[in-house]
């Protein structure tokens, strides 16, 4: 039945496709004429009339995405006054962009024979934003019977731990953990580690609120974050805003107290989280349990397809960015080969200098066209210096060569960032002096990798030892090597200049020595839970040191606050 309906709809669309294209063109031309002559009320009204015609056509052929986009476009166009001044430029640009996307969506539907209105949500929300209307949520087109109730925490009950007893202590600690994770996500800083921390915070909050209505939110959030990690889902602005909305419940737990656990999360939050599970494409046990509870299945048009199809409608896709990054990398490789000859003290001939200068100039022009002006200026300035060397016949000093190498490294780092973050200010900022790391030779870089790997191993050994100690009814024999392991990690961190991290490691080692080994009393739950989170935060921070991004200093702040809460200062 559905296939017959789709076939009929597609056939109807073919009949009106030509008219659609003509009408979109008429709307674009009317809008263009109005932008040139803003006193022309006729052109503005014609544009509105054409968009209304487009809406009628999309209603006729039952293309929901086109209908909603036209509705929002007409609503915005009616906000444009005759004689619009420059303050309406952004509004007119947004309207123009919506017509471009509408044309692309008509082509998309003709090719794919599928209506996926969720593809158009970014441009629909751009139109709504210009009118100061609230954006539509990602789940706007997702139907869910939210009245169905079941225990979201059921998948975790087989391995459930005891509830957390000291509510005030743990609520503050877990809120700070959630905030550190959220800040990392908002800043796109070490996102994988931030997600791990968010999952741990949510799991802890579910224990804090155990057997209460609010625990359902935290259990669901644990499952969602796991799906995001497993399926490598994008952390879009709407998803970041959702995590920010959820953060307010951690605040209430701290400042209002345990009574807040009797609250239930709003249906809008639950619907968004369940939609993310349905969209993820994950079939793991916890995801299927939640979807089954609502009578839903994983969506056929999943996150991977949504991202891929949306890139066909908007801007340069990943393939274009990868090609661009590849071209920049090729230029960098050529520069490295030529600079290596000079660095080894081999007298370069004139042609070597000419190749390096022309490559730098070519890079500068390319970067300028991409609006990466800081990088463009950096490479152009190095080209001028090289030209001076070539003309004077002098050989550059070591410091001067390092300046050239700085520029090459900046372009190489920018190429990586373009793939990860697009053509952005973040890529351009690699030209800033504080972001250049040329003094790290390949040998030092390799040494840092080894040090980080051994440090992660030392922390993993410590965590296993403490787990075994707890499971063996507090047999101290299992902790015999913990202090020396942490001290070795601390020493390696001092060696690479991580003094603040080293201080936290020392305080952690002292805590374990005094509270678990030397003390005659058994440790309480508060200490064991806090210690577990301290070690996890240290582990995540050291792991983040291995990435191309700067380590998340908030993880160290979290560690220091947790140590302080059990009586151990990290002051040197």
C-alpha positions as MATLAB code, in Angstrom:
seq = 'XXXXXXXXXXXXXXXXXXXXXXXXXXXXXXXXXXXXXXXXXXXXXXXXXXXXXXXXXXXXXXXXXXXXXXXXXXXXXXXXXXXXXXXXXXXXXXXXXXXXXXXXXXXXXXXXXXXXXXXXXXXXXXXXXXXXXXXXXXXXXXXXXXXXXXXXXXXXXXXXXXXXXXXXXXXXXXXXXXXXXXXXXXXXXXXXXXXXXXXXXXXXXXXXXXXXXXXXXXXXXXXXXXXXXXXXXXXXXXXXXXXXXXXXXXXXXXXXXXXXXXXXXXXXXXXXXXXXXXXXXXXXXXXXXXXXXXXXXXXXXXXXXXXXXXXXXXXXXXXXXXXXXXXXXXXXXXXXXXXXXXXXXXXXXXXXXXXXXXXXXXXXXXXXXXXXXXXXXXXXXXXXXXXXXXXXXXXXXXXXXXXXXXXXXXXXXXXXXXXXXXXXXXXXXXXXXXXXXXXXXXXXXXXXXXXXXXXXXXXXXXXXXXXXXXXXXXXXXXXXXXXXXXXXXXXXXXXXXXXXXXXXXXXXXXXXXXXXXXXXXXXXXXXXXXXXXXXXXXXXXXXXXXXXXXXXXXXXXXXXXXXXXXXXXXXX';
ca = [
       0.000    0.000    0.000;
       2.771    2.390    1.018;
       4.797    1.483   -2.077;
       1.766    2.134   -4.323;
       1.194    5.498   -2.629;
       4.856    6.450   -3.059;
       4.801    5.398   -6.699;
       1.668    7.487   -7.322;
       3.193   10.477   -5.508;
       6.424   10.189   -7.525;
       4.446    9.957  -10.758;
       2.474   13.075   -9.850;
       5.708   14.859   -9.002;
       7.169   14.093  -12.446;
       4.155   15.811  -14.020;
       4.707   19.050  -12.088;
       8.523   19.022  -11.883;
       8.974   21.334  -14.859;
       6.476   23.807  -13.443;
       8.248   23.672  -10.074;
      11.605   24.585  -11.605;
      10.114   27.477  -13.582;
       8.260   28.825  -10.527;
      11.359   28.622   -8.316;
      13.297   30.545  -10.977;
      10.554   33.190  -11.141;
      10.640   33.558   -7.341;
      14.442   33.905   -7.356;
      14.363   36.526  -10.115;
      11.631   38.529   -8.380;
      13.625   38.498   -5.146;
      16.794   39.496   -6.998;
      15.018   42.451   -8.635;
      13.655   43.543   -5.262;
      17.136   43.417   -3.737;
      18.344   45.724   -6.512;
      15.355   48.079   -6.166;
      13.898   47.859   -2.678;
      11.087   50.271   -3.453;
       9.592   47.738   -5.883;
       6.584   46.415   -3.982;
       5.489   44.558   -7.126;
       8.629   42.388   -7.212;
       8.339   41.620   -3.506;
       4.678   40.621   -3.848;
       5.460   38.521   -6.930;
       8.113   36.645   -4.956;
       5.607   35.926   -2.169;
       2.983   34.806   -4.701;
       5.426   32.451   -6.426;
       6.445   30.849   -3.114;
       2.750   30.384   -2.294;
       2.309   28.684   -5.675;
       5.227   26.402   -4.836;
       3.610   25.539   -1.523;
       0.397   24.599   -3.340;
       2.292   22.318   -5.732;
       4.088   20.557   -2.858;
       0.756   20.102   -1.049;
      -0.698   18.575   -4.217;
       2.091   16.012   -4.584;
       2.335   15.460   -0.789;
       5.992   16.424   -0.358;
       5.965   17.430    3.301;
       9.455   18.928    3.365;
       8.682   21.308    0.517;
       5.377   22.361    2.096;
       6.943   23.329    5.423;
       9.898   25.122    3.834;
       7.549   27.192    1.651;
       5.349   28.039    4.650;
       8.321   29.383    6.587;
       9.678   31.225    3.522;
       6.333   32.968    2.905;
       6.071   33.878    6.580;
       9.543   35.438    6.474;
       8.953   37.197    3.133;
       5.904   38.888    4.646;
       8.245   40.406    7.249;
      10.195   42.260    4.543;
       9.050   45.895    4.219;
       9.063   47.822    0.968;
      12.145   50.046    1.066;
      13.992   47.524    3.244;
      17.250   48.963    4.596;
      20.604   47.230    5.041;
      19.539   45.782    8.388;
      17.316   43.396    6.383;
      20.237   42.053    4.313;
      20.654   38.909    6.424;
      16.922   38.233    6.206;
      16.960   38.570    2.395;
      20.059   36.366    2.120;
      18.368   33.676    4.225;
      15.274   33.871    2.018;
      17.406   33.586   -1.107;
      19.251   30.574    0.338;
      15.947   28.855    1.096;
      14.924   29.118   -2.577;
      18.260   27.622   -3.619;
      17.766   24.717   -1.193;
      14.167   24.295   -2.387;
      15.437   23.823   -5.942;
      18.016   21.305   -4.717;
      15.357   19.449   -2.709;
      13.085   19.203   -5.754;
      15.991   17.671   -7.679;
      16.710   15.377   -4.724;
      13.120   14.112   -4.570;
      13.019   13.534   -8.313;
      16.176   11.408   -8.084;
      15.613    9.581   -4.776;
      11.799    9.279   -4.843;
      11.848    9.823   -1.075;
      10.590   12.712    1.058;
      12.795   13.299    4.083;
      11.676   16.651    5.516;
      14.195   16.335    8.358;
      16.888   17.122    5.779;
      15.488   20.642    5.527;
      15.366   21.417    9.256;
      18.582   23.519    9.249;
      17.289   25.934    6.587;
      13.757   25.896    8.052;
      15.218   26.873   11.421;
      17.337   29.587    9.786;
      14.097   31.084    8.454;
      12.440   30.795   11.869;
      15.436   32.371   13.580;
      15.134   35.467   11.393;
      11.618   35.906   12.833;
      12.856   35.197   16.379;
      10.790   32.004   16.505;
      11.968   28.955   18.446;
      13.734   26.367   16.268;
      11.919   23.136   15.516;
      13.515   20.178   17.332;
      15.282   17.405   15.433;
      12.430   15.078   16.406;
       9.757   17.356   14.857;
       8.820   14.769   12.215;
       9.272   11.764   14.554;
       6.045   10.223   15.835;
       6.275    8.779   19.353;
       3.614    7.701   21.837;
       5.267    9.265   24.868;
       2.460    8.028   27.141;
       3.960    4.517   27.143;
       5.802    3.938   30.421;
       8.448    1.341   31.251;
      11.639    1.127   33.319;
      14.519    2.683   31.340;
      16.969    1.439   33.979;
      16.038   -2.231   33.549;
      19.011   -3.031   31.224;
      21.429   -2.016   34.006;
      19.803   -3.828   36.937;
      21.697   -7.087   36.440;
      24.927   -5.195   37.198;
      23.460   -2.541   39.487;
      25.648   -1.092   42.229;
      24.483    0.124   45.615;
      22.875    3.592   45.729;
      25.204    6.490   46.564;
      24.694    7.393   50.213;
      26.156   10.892   50.744;
      23.703   12.790   48.510;
      25.171   16.275   48.955;
      28.770   15.186   48.293;
      27.994   13.043   45.254;
      25.494   15.477   43.698;
      28.131   18.239   43.660;
      30.848   15.911   42.390;
      28.688   14.449   39.618;
      27.385   17.854   38.574;
      30.947   19.097   38.147;
      31.775   15.979   36.136;
      28.741   16.571   33.894;
      29.737   20.224   33.423;
      33.331   19.368   32.481;
      32.038   16.869   29.923;
      29.498   19.379   28.590;
      32.122   22.126   28.214;
      34.341   19.760   26.246;
      31.426   18.938   23.938;
      30.419   22.587   23.487;
      34.001   23.522   22.609;
      34.538   20.445   20.395;
      37.531   19.716   22.602;
      38.558   16.044   22.876;
      34.991   15.026   22.125;
      35.531   11.265   22.536;
      36.857   11.745   26.051;
      34.135   14.278   26.887;
      31.510   11.717   25.839;
      33.102    9.051   28.045;
      32.976   11.489   30.941;
      29.354   12.408   30.167;
      28.434    8.722   30.196;
      30.169    8.218   33.537;
      28.464   11.273   35.047;
      25.045   10.092   33.803;
      25.662    6.614   35.196;
      26.602    8.106   38.568;
      23.518   10.330   38.552;
      21.316    7.306   37.845;
      22.727    5.682   41.002;
      22.264    8.892   42.967;
      18.590    9.010   41.911;
      18.112    5.224   42.012;
      14.499    3.966   42.074;
      13.149    7.506   41.571;
      11.406    9.058   38.528;
      14.437   11.207   37.616;
      16.657    8.115   37.401;
      14.824    7.283   34.155;
      16.349   10.352   32.476;
      19.891    9.448   33.501;
      19.562    5.807   32.432;
      18.224    6.901   29.038;
      21.058    9.418   28.685;
      23.666    6.703   29.356;
      22.182    4.638   26.502;
      22.061    7.648   24.155;
      25.672    8.678   24.824;
      26.799    5.103   24.226;
      24.943    5.096   20.893;
      26.568    8.418   19.929;
      29.991    6.901   20.602;
      29.279    3.561   18.930;
      27.802    5.081   15.779;
      30.067    8.150   15.648;
      27.070   10.486   15.564;
      27.610   14.210   15.009;
      27.305   16.541   17.978;
      25.194   19.156   16.243;
      24.065   22.447   17.791;
      20.568   21.089   18.628;
      22.142   18.102   20.409;
      24.484   20.356   22.351;
      21.494   22.494   23.366;
      19.712   19.337   24.524;
      22.613   18.386   26.815;
      22.565   21.957   28.148;
      18.844   21.631   28.959;
      19.512   18.410   30.832;
      22.311   20.051   32.864;
      19.759   22.133   34.790;
      18.600   18.954   36.559;
      22.124   18.454   37.950;
      21.938   22.025   39.275;
      18.605   21.344   40.980;
      19.988   18.181   42.580;
      22.750   20.286   44.163;
      20.768   23.369   45.218;
      17.281   21.961   45.884;
      18.240   18.524   47.125;
      16.917   14.996   47.062;
      13.302   16.088   46.570;
      14.191   16.793   42.910;
      14.580   13.054   42.265;
      10.780   12.848   42.351;
      10.568   14.900   39.160;
      10.077   13.426   35.711;
      11.884   14.842   32.698;
       9.715   16.747   30.174;
       8.269   14.741   27.290;
      10.162   16.967   24.840;
      13.535   15.870   26.252;
      12.577   12.191   26.313;
      11.312   12.386   22.723;
      14.572   13.974   21.521;
      16.664   11.309   23.244;
      14.555    8.434   21.898;
      14.696    9.966   18.407;
      18.492    9.949   18.606;
      18.386    6.242   19.442;
      16.030    5.486   16.541;
      18.177    7.555   14.188;
      21.515    6.142   15.366;
      21.227    2.879   13.456;
      22.411    1.025   16.561;
      20.959   -2.406   17.289;
      22.635   -3.000   20.641;
      20.597   -4.548   23.433;
      19.936   -1.361   25.434;
      18.892    0.641   22.367;
      16.517   -2.075   21.171;
      15.037   -2.334   24.679;
      14.141    1.376   24.766;
      12.828    1.471   21.200;
      10.816   -1.694   21.819;
       9.277   -0.106   24.909;
       7.840    2.619   22.680;
       6.891    0.227   19.893;
       9.565    1.650   17.580;
      12.372    0.175   15.496;
      15.673    1.665   14.271;
      14.930    4.069   11.431;
      15.745    2.942    7.912;
      16.855    6.483    7.068;
      19.485    6.646    9.800;
      22.083    9.166   10.947;
      24.701    8.089    8.425;
      22.284    8.530    5.524;
      20.886   11.782    6.939;
      24.362   13.336    7.078;
      25.282   12.045    3.633;
      22.060   13.243    1.976;
      22.144   16.605    3.754;
      25.614   17.242    2.333;
      24.104   16.899   -1.124;
      21.864   19.868   -0.315;
      24.237   22.158    1.583;
      27.760   23.433    1.042;
      30.948   21.538    0.283;
      30.709   17.919    1.339;
      33.327   15.847    3.087;
      34.668   14.626   -0.248;
      35.418   18.216   -1.311;
      37.075   18.991    2.026;
      39.163   15.819    1.810;
      40.260   16.699   -1.727;
      41.202   20.193   -0.586;
      43.126   18.849    2.406;
      44.861   16.340    0.139;
      45.974   19.111   -2.222;
      47.371   21.124    0.698;
      49.190   18.043    1.992;
      50.801   17.469   -1.412;
      52.163   21.008   -1.348;
      53.449   20.461    2.201;
      55.256   17.242    1.219;
      56.991   19.049   -1.638;
      58.076   21.845    0.710;
      59.387   19.385    3.306;
      61.561   17.626    0.724;
      63.170   20.879   -0.402;
      63.591   22.254    3.130;
      65.190   18.999    4.244;
      68.001   19.582    1.737;
      68.693   23.032    3.204;
      68.422   21.811    6.815;
      71.069   19.128    6.234;
      73.512   21.815    5.188;
      73.516   20.936    1.513;
      73.892   24.086   -0.562;
      70.621   24.509   -2.444;
      70.715   25.618   -6.042;
      68.618   28.483   -7.380;
      65.919   26.130   -8.642;
      65.329   24.743   -5.124;
      64.705   28.241   -3.784;
      62.460   29.023   -6.743;
      60.344   25.914   -6.119;
      59.977   26.718   -2.403;
      59.084   30.365   -3.076;
      56.534   29.509   -5.772;
      54.974   26.819   -3.564;
      54.612   29.235   -0.651;
      53.059   31.862   -2.932;
      50.665   29.305   -4.402;
      49.657   28.190   -0.907;
      49.144   31.806    0.148;
      46.811   32.468   -2.794;
      44.830   29.272   -2.142;
      44.476   29.998    1.574;
      43.378   33.567    0.853;
      40.602   32.330   -1.453;
      39.434   30.041    1.372;
      39.263   33.064    3.733;
      42.074   31.590    5.839;
      43.780   34.974    5.950;
      46.095   34.398    8.922;
      47.590   31.340    7.258;
      47.765   33.157    3.941;
      49.713   36.037    5.483;
      52.054   33.646    7.304;
      52.965   31.750    4.125;
      53.291   34.951    2.072;
      55.668   36.488    4.622;
      57.865   33.375    4.477;
      57.888   33.552    0.674;
      59.272   37.106    0.883;
      61.997   36.029    3.314;
      62.981   33.165    1.012;
      63.145   35.523   -1.951;
      65.524   37.764   -0.017;
      67.786   34.786    0.745;
      67.734   33.763   -2.880;
      68.578   37.257   -4.125;
      71.361   37.820   -1.580;
      72.852   34.347   -1.947;
      72.974   33.849    1.849;
      72.194   30.594    3.659;
      69.453   30.923    6.321;
      70.277   30.519   10.010;
      68.777   27.773   12.166;
      66.243   30.185   13.718;
      65.195   31.395   10.283;
      64.715   27.805    9.128;
      62.533   27.177   12.180;
      60.339   30.095   11.088;
      59.881   28.474    7.688;
      59.145   25.139    9.341;
      56.544   26.856   11.563;
      54.640   27.925    8.471;
      54.798   24.442    6.931;
      53.572   22.854   10.167;
      50.717   25.374   10.409;
      49.478   24.488    6.911;
      49.762   20.767    7.689;
      47.746   21.143   10.904;
      45.170   23.271    9.076;
      44.705   20.507    6.484;
      43.800   18.081    9.288;
      41.382   20.576   10.850;
      39.662   21.284    7.524;
      38.646   17.611    7.307;
      37.483   17.528   10.948;
      35.867   20.971   11.292;
      35.492   22.407    7.785;
      36.935   25.692    6.534;
      36.758   27.526    9.836;
      38.444   30.018   12.136;
      39.818   27.030   14.032;
      41.791   25.983   10.951;
      43.021   29.553   10.400;
      44.129   29.868   14.024;
      46.872   27.295   13.463;
      48.864   30.287   12.162;
      48.840   31.876   15.626;
      52.232   31.665   17.405;
      50.810   29.909   20.468;
      49.525   27.059   18.279;
      52.823   26.322   16.549;
      54.832   23.390   17.872;
      57.760   23.127   15.514;
      60.268   22.775   18.368;
      58.908   19.266   18.870;
      61.042   17.124   16.621;
      59.720   13.793   15.293;
      61.897   12.048   17.897;
      60.386   14.090   20.747;
      56.893   13.461   19.397;
      57.585    9.714   19.351;
      58.968    9.911   22.896;
      55.810   11.693   24.086;
      53.663    8.948   22.566;
      55.670    6.313   24.469;
      55.449    8.289   27.739;
      51.676    8.723   27.377;
      51.199    5.052   26.571;
      53.167    3.969   29.650;
      51.288    6.482   31.809;
      47.934    5.120   30.626;
      49.196    1.618   31.399;
      50.203    2.673   34.919;
      46.773    4.138   35.621;
      45.006    1.083   34.194;
      47.132   -1.116   36.484;
      46.177    1.044   39.469;
      42.457    0.836   38.656;
      42.633   -2.961   38.312;
      44.506   -3.253   41.608;
      41.905   -1.198   43.483;
      39.037   -3.157   41.905;
      40.670   -6.450   42.961;
      41.308   -5.011   46.446;
      37.607   -4.155   46.784;
      36.383   -7.494   45.405;
      38.736   -9.485   47.689;
      37.170   -7.959   50.790;
      39.886   -5.288   51.135;
      42.991   -7.488   50.903;
      45.828   -4.918   50.962;
      48.231   -7.290   49.227;
      46.696   -6.212   45.901;
      47.775   -2.606   46.501;
      51.468   -3.381   47.041;
      52.661   -1.853   43.762;
      50.140    0.970   43.395;
      52.170    3.758   45.012;
      55.295    2.978   42.999;
      53.253    2.735   39.759;
      51.632    6.136   40.299;
      54.961    7.639   41.342;
      56.537    6.390   38.103;
      53.719    7.984   36.104;
      54.185   11.179   38.122;
      57.902   11.231   37.297;
      57.261   10.882   33.577;
      54.743   13.746   33.705;
      57.307   16.004   35.422;
      59.765   15.069   32.684;
      57.439   16.387   29.952;
      56.482   19.523   31.866;
      53.059   18.457   33.187;
      53.612   19.778   36.731;
      49.938   20.269   37.548;
      49.113   16.718   36.492;
      52.083   15.432   38.501;
      50.750   17.169   41.633;
      47.372   15.453   41.203;
      49.078   12.085   40.749;
      51.075   12.613   43.964;
      47.954   13.570   45.925;
      46.154   10.519   44.521;
      49.046    8.216   45.461;
      49.169    9.725   48.974;
      45.423    9.206   49.360;
      45.656    5.532   48.398;
      48.682    4.991   50.646;
      47.170    6.615   53.737;
      43.480    5.715   53.368;
      43.673    2.224   51.861;
      47.084    0.828   52.856;
      48.218    2.480   56.112;
      44.801    2.972   57.722;
      43.433    0.293   60.042;
      39.851    1.256   59.109;
      37.996    0.035   56.045;
      37.355    2.770   53.454;
      33.774    4.003   53.134;
      31.715    4.136   49.949;
      32.214    7.892   49.554;
      36.008    7.505   49.379;
      35.957    4.511   47.017;
      33.516    6.131   44.580;
      35.396    9.437   44.589;
      38.738    7.678   44.134;
      37.371    5.758   41.147;
      36.301    9.025   39.514;
      39.669   10.651   40.280;
      41.536    7.844   38.517;
      39.127    7.972   35.570;
      39.582   11.749   35.195;
      43.374   11.324   35.274;
      43.143    8.529   32.716;
      40.984   10.638   30.372;
      43.313   13.637   30.702;
      46.405   11.599   29.821;
      44.516   10.002   26.938;
      43.597   13.477   25.657;
      47.307   14.390   25.587;
      47.747   11.893   22.750;
      45.368   13.739   20.416;
      46.124   16.644   18.081;
      43.979   18.921   20.254;
      45.024   20.616   23.492;
      44.306   18.493   26.607;
      41.133   19.402   28.477;
      42.341   21.329   31.549;
      38.847   21.078   33.070;
      39.543   17.383   33.675;
      42.423   18.379   35.957;
      40.162   20.855   37.771;
      37.653   18.039   38.285;
      40.422   15.805   39.677;
      41.662   18.531   42.029;
      38.160   19.252   43.365;
      37.498   15.537   43.901;
      40.795   15.108   45.784;
      39.996   18.160   47.874;
      36.568   16.715   48.748;
      38.273   13.721   50.431;
      40.908   15.848   52.169;
      43.884   15.896   49.794;
      45.335   19.090   48.354;
      47.219   19.191   45.062;
      49.223   22.303   45.968;
      52.912   21.831   45.219;
];
